[in-house]
Amino acid sequence: MDSLTEAVLAEAPAEELLRSPLPSAYTAAHLRAEDQRIFDGAGDRDVRRTLRVGPVPMPELAVDEVLVAVMASSINYNTVWSATFEPVSTFAFLERLGRQGGPAARHDLPWHVVGSDAAGVVVRVGAGVRRWQAGDHVVVSCVQVDDQEPATHADGMLGAEQRIWGFETNFGGLAHYAVVRASQLLPKPPHLTWEEAASTMLCAATSYRMLVSDRGARIKQGDIVLIWGATGGLGSYAVQLVRNGGGIAVGVVSSEEKAERLRAFGCDLVVNRAEIGLDRDISDDPKATVEAGKRLGRIIRGRFGEDPHVVFDYIGKATFGLSVFVVRRGGTVVTCGSSTGYQHRFDNRYLWMNLKRIVGSHAANLQEQAECNRLFRLGHLVPTLSAVHPLADVAEAARLVQTNRHQGKVGVLCLAPRPGLGVTDRALRDRIGEDRLNPLRGAPTAEPGGSPAAAEPAEAEPVH
């Protein structure tokens, strides 16, 4: 073990962290460019064939960057996409970024360190960094923006140079160390463990923008919100945000086991996909879509007497026609991804004649991320971590997400030697309550297999 890692694990003061030399290499989950054709002709693009864990060279910092010793990270569906090289190889993103020259050239490498969530300790800062210093405990936003681009100052997500770190950039969070821009950092909620904190920002902030932000659906008290994939990473935070805001959460899930978990989680109404005929793919059958929409509408109206105000959809092709059909007149469908396919088929008459809206949403800007992180610090949002794996087993963890055999978020310990570390405000943790902080912890994983039509991956960020 190198001296810097030893100092981090010993919770050494900032002075000792700065005295300890940077290692020349570090352990990371990464992909190899040489594997990009490995799945040619394969039916199952098993991520365990391409996700490697091993040493990679330590990069230099740019002036606006920070080196974080990563204590924990988590699996997002974009890591599955990276590891399957679908729908495009992320090495194409790295090559395009590298063509900018300067510090960006570092990203274009024959290996790609993946991962878009992290919680850890700052160990180095670039010459232009002002708000962070060695020893700070941080969580990392997945969004990198160009602060010299005008659109960024209206909304960071509108900038043409906005990228998802660890997916469209190199040096991601499934590693012992990660290179991030200073503008990606937020204070770690002090009552959360490393692995809990590392399971929050990408999914929770994405859900926050979709539902709460004035750039999303802008939910209000009493709104009925239909949430597809409600026990996934995005969906489990969406349920919390709806209930916190005085709304009514209607969750759709793919099994009775998930339904039981969601009821215990406080969802107001839980619908099994099989109840409405989604145990098979009906996305290319307009008549079946309308019939399934009518069944779903009857279930919701039978409970609340009204159709949903908002539909939260990241599933895509398998559900989007239903979403447009079932949302009420003047209602909103908000989407951030398409985990079952990008080509959506829906009957436009139900959209235009009933004055419905479709809102596209992607990740969250830094202000939205900060507002969401504040809710965790107040205990108003809690992590939805269900399982934790060591970095050495990251491929197995990603396979769980790829095959939809998980619930909530799947965490990965990086430098943290065991779960449960990193809490610096024990009193707040005790006030919130251990059980409330871990509502999905220990949720069983499903056996491999099942109907592809019923699959609803935990989160699906769109590909540019």
C-alpha positions in Angstrom: 0.0 0.0 0.0 1.4 3.5 -0.9 1.9 6.1 1.8 -0.9 8.4 0.5 -3.5 5.6 0.7 -2.2 4.7 4.2 -2.6 8.4 5.2 -6.2 8.5 3.9 -7.2 5.3 5.7 -5.6 6.6 8.9 -7.7 9.8 8.6 -4.5 11.8 8.6 -4.7 15.6 8.7 -4.4 17.7 5.5 -0.7 18.4 6.1 0.2 14.7 6.1 -2.0 14.0 3.0 -0.1 16.8 1.2 3.3 15.4 2.3 2.5 11.9 1.1 3.6 11.5 -2.6 1.1 10.5 -5.2 1.4 6.9 -6.3 2.5 6.5 -10.0 -0.5 4.1 -10.5 -3.7 3.2 -8.8 -6.3 0.4 -8.9 -9.4 1.1 -11.1 -12.3 -0.7 -12.8 -11.6 0.0 -16.5 -12.2 -1.1 -20.0 -9.7 -1.8 -22.8 -10.0 -0.5 -26.3 -8.8 -3.8 -27.6 -12.0 -5.4 -26.3 -14.4 -3.3 -28.4 -15.2 -6.1 -30.8 -15.4 -8.8 -28.2 -19.2 -9.1 -28.4 -19.4 -9.4 -32.2 -21.9 -12.1 -32.8 -22.6 -12.6 -29.1 -26.2 -12.9 -27.9 -25.4 -11.8 -24.3 -23.1 -8.8 -23.9 -22.0 -9.9 -20.4 -20.2 -7.0 -18.7 -18.1 -9.5 -16.7 -16.1 -10.2 -19.9 -14.9 -6.6 -20.3 -14.8 -4.9 -16.9 -11.3 -5.3 -15.6 -9.9 -4.3 -12.2 -6.2 -3.5 -12.1 -3.5 -0.8 -12.1 -3.7 2.3 -14.4 -1.3 5.3 -14.5 -2.0 8.3 -12.3 -2.9 11.3 -14.5 -1.8 14.9 -13.9 -4.3 17.4 -12.6 -5.4 20.4 -14.6 -5.7 23.8 -12.7 -9.4 23.4 -12.1 -9.3 19.8 -11.0 -9.2 17.9 -7.8 -7.9 14.4 -7.0 -10.2 12.5 -4.7 -9.3 9.3 -2.8 -12.5 7.3 -3.5 -13.8 5.5 -0.5 -16.9 4.2 -2.2 -18.7 4.4 -5.5 -21.8 2.7 -7.0 -23.1 1.1 -10.2 -25.1 3.2 -12.7 -26.5 1.9 -15.9 -24.1 4.0 -18.0 -21.3 1.6 -16.7 -23.3 -1.2 -18.3 -23.4 0.7 -21.5 -19.7 1.4 -21.4 -18.9 -2.2 -20.7 -21.1 -3.5 -23.5 -19.9 -0.9 -26.0 -23.5 -0.2 -26.8 -25.2 1.8 -28.3 -21.8 3.3 -29.1 -18.3 2.6 -27.7 -17.4 5.2 -25.1 -13.9 5.2 -26.5 -15.4 7.4 -29.2 -16.3 9.9 -26.5 -12.7 9.9 -25.2 -11.3 10.4 -28.7 -13.6 13.3 -29.4 -12.7 14.9 -26.0 -9.0 14.4 -26.6 -9.2 16.3 -29.9 -9.7 19.5 -27.9 -6.0 19.3 -26.9 -4.5 20.6 -23.7 -5.6 18.8 -20.5 -8.4 17.2 -22.5 -5.9 15.1 -24.5 -5.2 13.0 -21.3 -8.6 11.4 -21.7 -7.9 9.7 -25.0 -6.3 6.5 -23.8 -6.6 2.8 -24.7 -8.2 2.3 -21.3 -11.3 3.9 -19.8 -11.7 4.2 -16.0 -15.5 4.1 -15.6 -18.0 5.1 -12.8 -20.1 8.2 -12.3 -20.6 8.3 -8.5 -18.2 8.7 -5.7 -17.7 9.7 -2.1 -14.2 10.3 -0.7 -11.5 12.5 0.6 -9.8 15.4 -1.3 -6.0 14.7 -1.5 -4.9 17.3 -4.1 -6.3 20.4 -5.7 -5.2 22.2 -8.9 -3.8 25.7 -8.8 -7.1 27.3 -9.7 -9.2 25.6 -7.1 -10.5 27.9 -4.4 -13.4 26.2 -2.4 -11.8 22.8 -1.6 -8.7 21.6 0.1 -7.0 18.4 1.1 -8.9 16.5 3.8 -12.4 17.6 2.8 -15.0 14.9 2.7 -17.0 15.1 -0.6 -19.5 13.5 -2.9 -19.0 13.9 -6.6 -21.6 15.1 -9.1 -21.5 13.2 -12.4 -21.7 16.4 -14.5 -18.8 18.2 -16.0 -19.4 21.6 -17.6 -17.4 24.3 -19.3 -17.8 27.4 -17.2 -16.5 29.5 -20.1 -19.5 28.5 -22.3 -22.3 31.1 -22.1 -25.1 28.5 -22.0 -23.6 27.0 -18.8 -24.5 30.2 -16.9 -28.2 29.8 -17.8 -28.3 26.1 -17.0 -25.2 23.8 -16.9 -27.1 21.0 -18.6 -27.6 23.2 -21.8 -23.9 23.6 -22.5 -22.7 21.8 -25.6 -19.6 20.8 -23.6 -21.5 19.2 -20.8 -20.3 15.6 -20.2 -21.1 12.8 -17.8 -17.9 12.0 -15.9 -16.7 8.4 -16.0 -18.9 7.8 -19.1 -18.0 10.5 -21.6 -14.8 11.3 -19.8 -12.0 9.2 -18.3 -10.8 8.8 -14.7 -14.2 7.9 -13.2 -15.3 6.9 -9.7 -15.0 3.1 -9.7 -11.4 3.3 -8.6 -9.1 4.1 -5.7 -8.6 7.6 -7.0 -10.6 9.8 -9.3 -9.9 13.1 -11.2 -12.8 15.5 -11.1 -13.4 19.2 -11.7 -13.8 21.3 -8.6 -17.3 22.3 -9.9 -18.4 18.6 -9.4 -17.9 18.6 -5.7 -20.4 18.9 -2.9 -20.0 18.3 0.9 -20.6 14.7 2.0 -23.6 14.4 4.3 -21.8 13.8 7.6 -24.3 11.2 8.9 -24.0 8.9 5.9 -21.4 6.1 5.5 -19.1 6.3 2.5 -21.1 3.7 0.6 -24.4 5.3 1.4 -23.2 8.8 0.3 -21.7 7.3 -2.9 -25.1 5.9 -3.9 -27.0 9.2 -4.0 -26.0 11.9 -6.4 -26.4 10.7 -9.9 -29.8 9.1 -9.5 -31.3 11.3 -6.8 -30.3 14.6 -8.5 -31.6 13.3 -11.8 -34.9 12.5 -10.2 -34.9 15.9 -8.5 -34.5 17.8 -11.7 -37.2 15.6 -13.4 -39.8 16.1 -10.7 -39.0 19.2 -8.6 -37.0 21.6 -10.6 -38.7 24.3 -12.6 -36.9 22.7 -15.6 -38.9 19.5 -15.0 -42.4 18.5 -14.1 -42.6 21.0 -11.1 -44.7 18.7 -9.0 -46.9 20.2 -6.3 -48.9 19.0 -3.3 -51.5 16.5 -4.2 -50.1 15.6 -7.6 -50.5 12.0 -8.6 -47.2 10.8 -10.1 -46.9 7.5 -11.9 -43.3 6.1 -11.6 -42.1 3.3 -13.8 -39.4 1.1 -12.3 -40.1 2.4 -8.9 -37.6 0.2 -7.0 -34.7 1.1 -9.3 -32.1 3.7 -8.6 -34.1 6.6 -10.1 -37.5 5.3 -9.2 -36.7 4.8 -5.5 -35.6 8.4 -5.2 -38.6 9.6 -7.2 -41.0 7.9 -4.7 -39.3 9.8 -1.9 -39.4 13.1 -3.7 -43.1 12.8 -4.5 -44.1 11.9 -1.0 -41.8 14.6 0.5 -43.5 17.2 -1.7 -47.0 16.2 -0.6 -47.7 14.2 -3.8 -49.2 10.7 -4.4 -46.7 8.1 -5.6 -47.9 5.3 -7.9 -45.1 2.8 -8.5 -44.9 0.2 -11.2 -42.7 -2.8 -10.7 -41.9 -6.1 -12.4 -42.4 -8.6 -9.5 -44.4 -9.2 -6.4 -41.2 -9.2 -4.3 -40.4 -5.7 -5.5 -44.0 -4.7 -4.9 -43.8 -5.8 -1.2 -40.6 -3.8 -0.8 -42.2 -0.7 -2.4 -45.2 -0.9 -0.1 -43.0 -1.0 2.9 -41.1 2.0 1.4 -44.4 4.0 1.6 -45.5 4.1 -2.0 -49.2 5.1 -2.1 -50.2 2.5 -4.8 -48.1 -0.3 -6.3 -48.9 -1.9 -9.6 -47.4 -5.1 -10.9 -46.6 -4.8 -14.6 -48.3 -8.2 -15.2 -51.6 -6.7 -13.9 -51.8 -4.4 -17.0 -50.4 -6.8 -19.6 -46.8 -5.8 -19.6 -45.4 -9.3 -19.0 -44.7 -9.1 -22.7 -43.5 -6.4 -25.1 -46.4 -4.5 -26.5 -44.6 -1.4 -27.6 -45.1 -2.0 -31.3 -48.8 -2.9 -30.9 -50.9 0.3 -30.7 -54.2 -1.5 -29.8 -52.5 -3.5 -27.0 -50.9 -0.3 -25.7 -54.3 1.5 -25.5 -55.9 -1.5 -23.8 -53.0 -1.7 -21.2 -53.3 2.0 -20.7 -57.0 1.7 -20.0 -56.3 -1.1 -17.4 -53.7 1.1 -15.7 -56.0 4.1 -15.8 -58.8 2.1 -14.2 -56.5 1.0 -11.4 -55.3 4.5 -10.6 -58.8 6.1 -10.9 -60.2 3.2 -8.8 -57.9 4.2 -5.9 -57.7 8.0 -6.3 -60.6 9.0 -8.6 -58.2 10.8 -11.0 -55.6 10.2 -13.7 -52.0 11.0 -13.0 -50.7 14.5 -13.3 -47.2 13.4 -14.1 -45.5 10.3 -15.5 -41.9 9.6 -14.6 -40.5 7.5 -17.5 -36.9 6.3 -18.0 -37.9 2.9 -19.4 -38.5 4.2 -22.9 -39.8 2.1 -25.7 -41.6 -0.5 -23.6 -43.6 2.1 -21.6 -43.6 5.5 -23.4 -46.8 4.9 -25.4 -48.5 4.0 -22.2 -47.1 7.1 -20.5 -48.5 9.5 -23.1 -51.9 7.7 -23.1 -52.4 7.5 -19.3 -51.3 10.9 -18.1 -54.3 13.3 -17.6 -55.4 16.1 -19.9 -52.8 18.9 -19.6 -50.4 16.5 -17.8 -46.7 16.0 -18.2 -44.5 13.0 -19.2 -40.9 13.6 -18.1 -38.2 11.3 -19.5 -34.5 11.0 -18.9 -33.6 7.8 -20.7 -34.7 4.8 -22.6 -33.4 1.6 -21.1 -35.6 -0.6 -23.3 -35.0 1.3 -26.6 -34.8 4.8 -27.9 -37.4 4.6 -30.7 -40.7 5.5 -28.9 -44.0 4.8 -30.5 -47.1 6.6 -29.3 -50.4 7.8 -30.6 -49.9 11.6 -31.0 -53.7 12.3 -30.9 -53.6 11.7 -27.1 -50.8 14.2 -26.8 -52.0 17.1 -28.9 -55.7 16.9 -28.5 -55.4 16.7 -24.7 -52.7 19.3 -24.4 -50.2 17.1 -22.7 -46.5 17.8 -22.5 -43.3 15.8 -22.9 -40.3 17.1 -21.0 -36.8 15.9 -21.7 -34.4 15.9 -18.8 -30.8 15.0 -18.3 -28.9 14.7 -15.0 -28.9 18.0 -13.0 -27.1 21.2 -12.9 -24.9 22.0 -9.9 -27.6 24.1 -8.1 -30.1 21.3 -8.4 -27.5 18.9 -7.2 -26.8 21.1 -4.2 -30.5 21.4 -3.4 -30.8 17.6 -3.6 -27.7 17.0 -1.5 -29.2 19.4 1.2 -32.2 17.1 1.4 -29.9 14.2 2.3 -28.1 16.3 4.9 -31.4 17.2 6.5 -32.5 13.6 6.5 -35.4 14.3 4.2 -34.0 11.9 1.6 -32.4 8.6 2.5 -30.1 6.3 0.4 -31.7 3.4 -1.3 -28.6 1.2 -1.2 -29.5 -2.5 -1.2 -26.1 -4.3 -1.6 -22.4 -3.5 -1.4 -19.6 -5.2 -3.2 -15.8 -4.8 -3.1 -14.1 -3.1 -6.0 -12.6 -6.5 -7.0 -16.1 -7.8 -7.6 -17.3 -4.7 -9.6 -18.1 -6.8 -12.7 -20.5 -9.0 -10.7 -22.1 -5.9 -9.2 -22.5 -4.4 -12.7 -24.0 -7.7 -13.9 -26.7 -7.5 -11.3 -27.7 -4.1 -12.7 -27.4 -5.3 -16.3 -29.8 -8.2 -15.6 -32.2 -6.3 -13.3 -31.6 -8.6 -10.4 -31.2 -5.8 -7.9 -33.3 -3.2 -6.1 -32.3 0.4 -5.5 -28.6 1.1 -5.7 -25.7 -1.3 -5.8 -22.7 0.1 -3.9 -19.0 -0.6 -4.4 -16.3 -0.2 -1.7 -13.1 1.3 -3.2 -10.6 2.4 -0.6 -13.0 1.9 2.3 -11.9 -1.5 3.9 -15.4 -2.3 5.1 -19.0 -0.9 5.1 -20.1 1.4 7.8 -17.2 3.9 7.8 -17.2 7.6 7.2 -19.9 8.8 9.6 -18.8 12.1 11.3 -22.2 13.1 12.8 -23.4 10.1 14.8 -26.0 12.2 16.6 -27.8 13.1 13.4 -27.7 9.5 12.2 -29.2 8.3 15.5 -32.0 11.0 15.2 -32.9 9.9 11.7 -32.7 6.2 12.6 -30.7 3.3 11.2 -33.7 1.5 9.8 -35.0 4.6 8.0 -31.6 5.2 6.5 -31.5 1.8 4.9 -35.0 0.8 3.7 -33.7 -1.4 1.0 -30.6 -2.8 2.6 -30.4 -6.5 2.4 -33.1 -6.8 -0.4 -32.6 -10.1 -2.0 -31.3 -10.3 -5.6 -33.4 -12.2 -8.2 -32.2 -15.3 -9.8 -30.8 -14.9 -13.3 -33.3 -15.1 -16.1 -36.8 -13.7 -16.5 -38.7 -12.1 -19.3 -36.7 -9.4 -21.2 -40.0 -7.5 -21.7 -40.3 -7.1 -18.0 -36.8 -5.8 -17.5 -36.5 -2.3 -16.2 -32.9 -1.3 -15.5 -32.2 0.9 -12.5 -31.3 4.0 -14.3 -30.6 4.9 -17.9 -28.9 8.1 -18.8 -29.2 9.1 -22.5 -26.4 8.8 -24.9 -25.3 11.8 -27.0 
